[in-house]
């Protein structure tokens, strides 16, 4: 039943197709935690956590709450959180709440999206990753204080 021959035969079928088998989160599965894969992930269940993969497909009944980083995202279900991908497709059944950073974006009529869309180039994506790694909590607090000071100064100037 579990012989070496059956294992090698399964690997041969996978190599013959040229594509690895996708990881599937079925409709009756709920995951709390981050997912990382170098391949394709299909979500028909519920994931609460960040996802990083090459291709992400969220099925009609699938739900993701968290940040998504992928090359390709096909959304048929529900996502709450930021999506950062080269190619993003929102089907008519999609329900997206959050910002989308993309190079290519397609939205079918009937899809719901609440958030900002920002087109990225390769340079801006690389710069964003570099800045994200360099920013520290103390830097964010200082820049937030400066920003608040600038806003209040401009508000006063605009009011007078």
N, C-alpha and C positions, 0 to 999 in steps of 0.2 A: 504494500500500500504506500509506504513512504520510502521507496528505494532511491538510490542515487540516480537511476535512469530516469525516473519521473521528474526529478529536480532539473537535470540537464535538459530534458525535453521542454520544460516550461521556459527555461532561459533561452533555448533556441527559438521558440515561438516569439519571445519578446524581441530578440535581436533581429529576427526575420522581418518583423513589422517595421523596424527602423525607429520606432518611438517607444519610450518607456510607458508602462501602464500608469494611468493617473491615480492619485490617492483620492479616495472618495469618502466624504463624511456623509453617511446616509441620513435619511429623514428622521430616524428614531435616535440619532446620536447628538448629544449636546457636549461641547467641549469648552472648558474655561482654561485659557492659557494661550501662549503664542505658538504659531505654527511656522515652520521653516522648511522649504523644500527647494531642490534645484530643478524640479520638474513641474508637473501639472497637478493642481488640486481642484477637485470639484466638491462644492458644499451644497448638500441638500438638507442638512440639519442646521444646528445652531452653533456658532463660534463666538465666544466672548474673549477677544484677545487680538493681538497684532498678527498679521500674516505676511510672510515674505516668500515669494515663489516666482517661477518663470511665467506660468499661465494660471489664472484663477478664474473659475467658472462658478458663479453663485446661481443655483437652480431656482425655479419659481418659488419653491417653499423654503429655500435657504435663507439664512439670516446671519449677518456678521456685524459685530459691534467692536470696532477697533480700527487701527491704521492698516492700510493695505499697500504693499510695495510689490510691483510685478512688472513684467514686460507687457503682458496682455491681460486685461480684465474684461470678462463678459458677465454683465449683471442682468439677471432675470428676476432676482428676488430682492431682499431688503439689506441695505448697508447703512450703518450709522458710523461715521468717522471719515478721516481723510483717505483719499485714494491717490496714489502716485504711481503712474504707469505710462509706458510709451503709447499704448493703444488702449482706449477705453470704449466699450460699447454698452449702452443702456437700452435694453429691450423695452417694449411697451409695458411689460409687467413690472419693471424695475421701480424700486422705491429707494431713492438715495438722499440721505441727509448728511451733508458734509462737503468739504472742498475737494475738487478734482484737479490734480496737476497732471498734465498730459502733453503728448506731442500730436496725437490724433484722437478726436472725440466724435462719436456718432451717437445720436439720441433718437430713438424711434418715437413717433407720435404716441401719446398716452403715457409715456414714462414720467415719473415724478422725480424732480430734483430740487432740493433746497440747499443752496450753498454757492460758493464761487468756483468758477472754472478758470484755470490759468494754464496757458500754453507754455510749455517749456522747450528749450532747445538743449542740445547736449551740453553746451557751456553753462547754461543757467542751472541745470540739474547737478552738474559737478560742483559748481560754486555753492549751491544750496547745501549739499552734503558736507563740504568743507566747513562752511560757516556753522552748520549744526553741531559738528564735532568740536569746534573752537569755542562756542558760546558756553559760559558757565553761569550758574545761578547768580553769583555776585555780579557778573557783567550784566545780566538781564535786569537785576534790580537797579544798578546804576543807570543803565540806558533808559529804564522805565522812569526813573526820577527825572532825568534830563528831558525825556519826552513830555512828561507831565508839566515841567517848567516851561517848555516851549509852547505847549498848547495853551497854558494859562496866559502866557505873555501875548500870544497871537489873539487870544480871545479878548483880552483887554484892549489890544490895539484895534481890533475889528469893531469893538463896541464903542470906541471913542470917535 
